[in-house]
């Protein structure tokens, strides 16, 4: 008689000898992805310091622009800002500040970079959060409708519009909307978060903010929703050839129930992960939209820092934007493994 144990001889509740425990497998996967995120963050820190040092322009000369400053005063200012120190010394100072949660001191605004970022973070999250929510709902709804009616006029129209918006440069679309609906028809404000000099409070203030949000939100939605629509459509088309849908129909379920209860949930997997992947990029991509519409967020702050150039402010916004993208990618990896049973079993 063989002494080998079969899977059925194992004590109930104990993992099979040839299968690692699910918890340890999940932890190893999460640790691997976290390690990759940490490496990416280290590269961001390195790139955030050295890349901006090769930008054209002299930040000290930019600070003195329009003022009568002698060469001795320029040299003193350069010394105070640390530009005369060796590059390695500047880099070590930069790392020490990051380790203590400091992002430096802005040359242009004469304020800590962290304070400037925190002040502008709210408007950016308001803008990108609203655009992301509308894009997800609109893209998923239109995508599954277009796939279910493949080849129809609705499908062709929605797919065509999505491809057009997906390929249109964001700044160009923003300028067109600004010129037509802001400057030409005067339907919406042309820039800012609120009307200059307003003293409104309560609902009138919220209404004023909402009107200022329309054009920048529409600009971001038009580009982003198209991605969700195309991915959702492609995923659902793949699911429509599956045998389980035929089984559901054979049980007498209506087509609407087959689509909503069976096809769409399975087609959502790649789309959900895409949502997390694009959320980080949506925040980073706010630079163009906020600049076009003078929206007082992190995007406009970054553009102003580039114009100076303001090295500490550029480094701070770059690290923040990149960190958001890295975190969202990490969450997308974890979510994908959680949702996909094939990865959970791997």
N, C-alpha and C positions, 0 to 999 in steps of 0.2 A: 504494500500500500504506500502511495506517495505521501511524503510529509509536507508537501507544499500546500499553502493555504490558498484557497480561492477567495474571490471578493465576497462570496456569501458567508465564508467562515469568519470574517472579521467581526469584531465586537460592534454592535450597532452604535452609530454616532462617531466612530473612529474613521479618519480618512483612509482611502485606499493607499497601499504601499507605493503604487506607481503614480499617484496624483498628489501634488502639493496642496496643503490646506488653502482654501480660497482666501482667507484673511491675509496670510503671508504673501500670497501671490499678488493681492491687491496692494499691499504695502510696498512690495518690491517695485511694482509698476509705478505707484505714486512717487516713491523715492527716486526712481530713474527719471521721471518727468520733472520732478522738483530740481534734481541736479542739473538737468538741461536748462531749466529756467534760470538757475543761479549762474551758470556759465554765460548765458545770454545777457544777464544783467551786468556781469563783470565786463563783457565786451562793450556794453552800452556805456558804462562808466569810462572806460578807456577811450572809446570813440568820442564821447561827449566832451572830453577835455582836449584831445589832440586835433580833432577835426576842425574845431572852431578857431584854432590857432593859425590855420592856413587861409582863413578868409581874408579877402582884400580889405584894406582900410586900417586905420590906426585909431583904436578906441580913445586914446588920450587926446589926439588931435580933434576927434569928433566932439569930445566934451568941451574943448576950448573953442569950438567953431562959433564965430560971431562975437568973440570977445578979444580984447586986447591983452594978450598973454605973451610974456617974454619967454625966451628960450630957457632961462633959468627956472622960471615958474613951470614950464612944461616938463623940465627934467625933474623938478621936485614932485610934481604930480605923478609922473611915471614911477618915481621911487616909492611914493606913498601907496600906489596901487599894486606894487610888487612886480611890475613889468621888467625891472632891471635884474630881478633874481634869475638864477638859472632855471631852465625849463623843468628840470627834475625837482627843484625846490618848490616851484609853483604846483607841480603835480602832487607832491606829498602833502602840501597844504590843502589842496583840493580834496584829497582822500581823507585827511583828518577832519575836515569840515563835514564831509558826508557821514563819517562814522559817528559824529555827534549830532546828526540830524540837521545840520546847517547846509544851506545851498549857496552860501556866499552873500555878497552885498552888491546890489545893482548900482552900476555907475550912473545910469540915466536917471533913475528915480530916487537915488540916495535912500533906499530902504532895503531891508533884508529880502532876498529873493523869495524865501518861503512865505512871507507875509503877502507879497504881490501875487503869488500863485494861489494862495488860499482865498484872496479877495476875488480873483477872476474865475475860480473853479466853479462857483455856483452858476453863473450865466452859461458857462460851457456845458455843464451837466444838464441844465434846463433845456438848452437848445438840442444837444445831441440825444438826450433821453427821449424828448418828444418825437424827434425825427426817427429814432430807432423803433419806438413803439408803433408809430404809424406805418413805417416801412415793413415791419414784421407782419402786422395784421393784414395790410394790403397785399404784400407779396405772396404770403401763404394762401390767402383766399383766392386771389386771381390765378395763382399757379395751379392749384388743384382743380379749379373750374376749367382752366384752359386744357389741362391734361385729360380731364374726363370728357371734354368735347373736342378731342383731337381732330384736326382737319376742318373744324367749323370756322365760320367767319369770326366768331368771338376769339377762338384760339389764334387765328392768324393775326388779328388786330392786336391782341394783347402781347403776343410774342414779338411782333414787329415794333410796337412802341417800347417794349422793354429793351430790345436790342439797340434802339436809337438812343434812349436815355442812358443806357449802360456805357455807350461809346462817347457820349457828349462830355467835354471837359467841364468840370464843376464850376470853375470861375467864369467860363463863357455863358453857361446857363444862368448863373446868378446875375451877371451883368445884363443879360437880355430881360430877365424878369424885373430887374431894378429899373431899367430904362422904360419898359412898357407899362408896368403896373405901378411903379413908384413915381418916375419922372413924367411919363406921358399921361396916363389916366388919373394919377393922383389917388389911387384907391388905397394904397398902403404907404406907411412911412418908408423913407429911403435908407434909414440907418439908425443905429443905437438901440438901447434896451427900452428906454422911455422917452417921451417927448422932452426936449431940453427945457428946463425951467419949470416943469410941472410941479404942482403942489398937491396933486390928486392922491387920495388914499382909498383903501378898501376896494370895492368892486371897480370904480372908475380906473384905479391904478392897474388892477389886473387886466381890465379890458385894453388899456393902453399897451401893456406888455404883450398881450396876445396879438394885437394888430402889428406890433413891431416884429413878432416872431413869424408871421405868415410867410413872407418871402424867403427868408433863410431856411425855414423848415421845409418848404416846398422844394427848394433847391436840393437839399440833402436827401429828401425822400425820393425825388425823381431818379436820382442816381442809385440809391441803395436798394430800393424796393425791387428794382429790376433783377438784381442778383438773386434775391429770395424767390422771385417768380420763376426764373429759369431753372434754378436748382430744384424747386418743389415740383415743377412740371416734369423735369427729366426723371426724378425719383418716382413719381406717381406712374409715369408711363412704364417704368420697369416693373412696378408692382402689378400693373393691370394684366400682365401675362401670367401671373402666378395661379397655381391650381386652387389655392384656398379661396380665391374670389369666385371661381366656378362652383365650389362647394357651397359657399354662402348663398349664391343665386339659386342653387338646387334646393336649398332649404326654404326657398320662398321669400327671401328678404328683398325688399324694394331696392332699386338701384341707388337711391339716395342713402339708404342705410348701409349698403355694401361699401359705398364710397367713404362715408363718415366713420363707420365703426371698424372697418377692416383695412381698406386700402390706405387712407390718409395717415392713420397712426404709424403704420410701417414705413411710409414714405417720409415721415418727419425726421427720421434719424440723421441723415446728412444735412438737412436744413437746420436742425437745432444746433448742431456743432458749428455750422457756418455762421449762425447768429452770434455765438460767442466770439468766433474768430474776427468778425467784422465790427463788433462793438468797440474793441480797442482801436481798430483802424478808424472808426467813425469819429472818435474823440481826437485822434491825431490829425484826421483830415479836416477838422474844423478850422484849420488855419486859413484855408482859402475862402471859405464861406464867411467867416467872421471878419476877414479883411475887406471883402467886397461890401458887406453890409455894416461895417463899423460896429460889430457886435462886441461888447466889452468883456471878452472871455480870454481864455488862455491862447487861442489861436491868434487873435489880434496882438496880444502881448508878445508872442513869439515873433510876429512880423516886425513889430516895433523894435524888438531886441536885435533882429537881423539888420535893420536899417542903421543902427547906431555905429558899429556893433557893440553890444553889451555882453561880454563873455560870460560873466556869472549868471545873468538872466537866461542866456541861450542854453548854457549847461543845465540849469535848473529845469527849464521847460522841456528840454530834450530828455532828461532823465525821467521826468514825470510821464510824458507821453509814452516813452518806450516801456516804462514799467507797467503801465496800463495794458499795453499790447501783450507783453510777456505774461502777465497774470491772466488775461483773457485766454491766451493760447493754452496755458496750463490748465485752466478750468475746462476748456473745450476738450482737451485730451482725456481728462478724468471723466467728463460727462459722456464722451463717446464710448469709453470702456464700460461705463455703467449701463448705458442704454443698449449697446450691442451685445447680445448673448454670445456671439462667436468670439468676441474679445474676452468676455468674462471666463469663457471655458479654456482660453489659451494659456 
